[in-house]
Amino acid sequence: MALKSTIFKASVQLADIDHGYYADHALTLARHPSETDERMMVRLAALALNAHELQASCNGDGQLAFGAGLSDPDDPDVWLRDFTGRTRLWIEVGQPEDRPIAKACGKADRVRVYVFAHAAPIWWRGIEGKLSRLSNLEVFCFPAAASQQLASLAARSMQLQATVQEGVLSVGDGRNSVDIEPVRWK
C-alpha cells in the first residue's frame, strides 16, 4: 500500500520590496512521504522569492503553483504559467540531474534551481560544466544553516510573513524568523 502525502496549509503574507509586489497567498503543500520538512520549506521559500513573476512575466494574468514534485519527476516543484498554458517559469529544488534540467529548459521560458544542504557545492562542481550551455537556466544556493532553520518553521497549519529586501528573504511565524540570502551560482 502506497503512503499518502501529508497536507500542509500555509497562509503567507508576502512583501517583496525589491520588486514592488505585495500579496497574500493561501497555499497547500503536499509533502511526499520521502520529502523532509527542510525540502518542503525550501519549495515554499522558492515560491515566495518568485511570486513577483506573476506580475512581471504575466502582468498578473497567470498562475503560480506547486507542481507534483517528488510524485512526478516530469513536473516541476513550482511553476508559473500564463493563461495560454505557456510555462513561463519552472522551479526545481534540491540537486537534480542534468538531463531533467535540460528537458525543463526546453519546456519553459526560464528555469531556476534552488539547491540547499551541505553537499550542494559538491553537486555543483560535478554538474556545472553540463549546464553551462543552458542560457535560460539560473542556479541559486541556500546556505545549509538557513535551510535547516527554515525547516523549524514547518507546521501543518502555518501563518507566515515573508519579506524580500535587498536579495534577502526573511520568513517568520511571529515567534521565529529566518533570513535566507540565496547565492547565485549561474
C-alpha positions in Angstrom: 0.0 0.0 0.0 1.4 3.3 -1.0 1.9 6.0 1.6 0.0 9.2 1.1 1.3 12.7 1.1 0.9 14.8 4.2 -1.0 18.1 3.6 0.3 21.4 5.0 -1.6 24.7 4.7 0.3 28.0 4.6 -1.0 31.5 4.7 1.8 33.7 3.5 1.8 37.5 3.7 4.4 38.4 1.2 6.1 41.8 0.8 8.6 41.8 -2.0 10.1 45.2 -1.6 12.7 44.6 -4.2 10.1 44.1 -6.9 7.1 46.1 -5.5 5.0 43.0 -5.1 2.7 42.7 -2.1 0.1 39.9 -1.8 -1.4 37.3 0.5 -1.0 33.7 -0.7 -3.1 30.8 0.6 -1.0 27.7 -0.2 -1.5 24.0 0.1 1.7 21.9 0.2 1.6 18.2 -0.2 4.7 16.7 1.4 5.6 13.4 -0.2 6.5 10.7 2.3 10.1 10.8 1.3 10.3 14.6 1.5 11.8 16.3 4.5 10.4 19.4 6.2 13.6 21.2 5.0 12.9 20.4 1.3 9.2 21.3 1.6 10.0 24.7 3.2 12.7 25.4 0.6 9.9 24.9 -2.0 7.8 27.4 -0.2 10.7 29.8 0.0 11.4 29.4 -3.7 7.8 30.3 -4.4 8.0 33.4 -2.2 11.2 34.5 -4.0 9.5 34.2 -7.4 5.9 35.3 -6.6 6.6 38.7 -8.1 6.9 37.0 -11.5 3.1 36.8 -11.6 3.1 40.5 -12.3 6.5 40.8 -14.1 6.1 37.9 -16.5 2.3 37.5 -16.8 1.0 41.0 -15.9 -1.0 39.4 -13.1 -2.7 37.1 -15.6 -1.2 33.7 -14.6 -1.0 31.0 -12.0 1.9 30.3 -9.7 1.6 26.9 -8.0 3.3 23.9 -6.6 3.8 21.0 -9.0 3.7 17.3 -8.3 7.3 17.5 -7.2 8.7 14.2 -6.0 5.5 12.4 -7.0 6.1 13.1 -10.7 9.7 13.6 -11.9 8.5 15.3 -15.1 6.7 18.0 -13.1 8.4 21.0 -11.5 8.4 21.7 -7.8 6.9 25.2 -8.5 5.7 26.6 -11.8 4.3 29.8 -13.3 2.0 29.5 -16.3 0.2 32.2 -18.1 -3.4 31.6 -19.1 -2.5 30.4 -22.5 -0.8 27.4 -20.7 2.7 28.5 -21.5 5.2 27.7 -18.8 6.9 31.0 -18.0 9.0 29.7 -15.0 10.0 26.2 -14.0 11.5 25.9 -10.5 13.3 22.8 -9.2 14.5 22.3 -5.6 17.3 20.1 -4.5 20.1 18.6 -6.6 18.5 17.4 -9.8 20.5 15.6 -12.5 21.5 17.5 -15.7 19.1 15.7 -18.1 15.9 16.7 -16.4 17.2 20.3 -16.1 17.9 20.4 -19.8 14.5 19.0 -20.5 12.9 21.6 -18.3 14.8 24.3 -20.2 13.2 23.1 -23.4 9.7 23.3 -21.9 9.8 26.6 -20.1 10.9 30.2 -20.8 13.1 30.2 -17.7 14.3 27.6 -15.2 15.5 28.2 -11.7 17.1 25.6 -9.5 17.4 26.2 -5.7 19.9 23.9 -4.1 20.5 23.5 -0.4 22.3 21.2 2.1 25.9 20.7 2.9 26.5 18.6 -0.2 25.3 21.4 -2.6 28.9 22.6 -3.6 29.9 19.0 -4.4 26.8 18.6 -6.6 27.6 21.9 -8.4 31.2 21.0 -9.1 30.1 17.8 -10.7 27.3 19.3 -12.9 28.3 22.9 -13.6 30.0 22.1 -16.9 27.0 20.1 -18.2 24.7 23.1 -17.5 26.8 25.9 -18.9 25.2 25.9 -22.3 21.6 26.3 -21.0 21.0 30.1 -21.4 17.6 30.1 -19.7 18.8 28.4 -16.5 19.7 30.1 -13.2 21.0 28.2 -10.2 20.9 29.5 -6.6 22.1 28.0 -3.4 20.5 28.5 0.0 23.1 28.3 2.8 22.7 25.0 4.6 22.2 26.6 8.0 19.4 28.8 6.7 17.5 26.0 5.0 17.8 23.9 8.2 16.4 26.8 10.3 13.6 27.2 7.7 12.6 23.6 8.4 11.9 24.6 12.0 9.0 26.8 10.8 7.2 23.8 9.3 3.8 23.1 10.8 0.6 21.5 9.4 -1.0 25.0 9.6 1.3 27.9 9.1 0.8 31.7 9.3 3.9 33.1 7.8 5.2 36.6 6.9 7.8 36.8 4.2 9.7 39.8 3.1 12.2 40.2 0.2 14.5 43.1 0.6 18.0 43.6 -1.0 18.0 40.0 -2.2 17.3 38.6 1.3 14.2 36.6 2.1 13.0 36.8 5.7 10.4 34.3 6.7 8.8 34.3 10.1 5.9 32.8 12.0 5.5 35.5 14.7 7.8 33.7 17.1 10.8 32.8 15.0 12.3 34.1 11.8 14.9 33.0 9.3 16.9 35.2 6.9 17.9 33.5 3.6 20.3 35.1 1.2 20.4 32.9 -1.9 23.8 32.8 -3.6 23.6 32.8 -7.4 25.9 30.2 -9.0 24.7 30.5 -12.6 
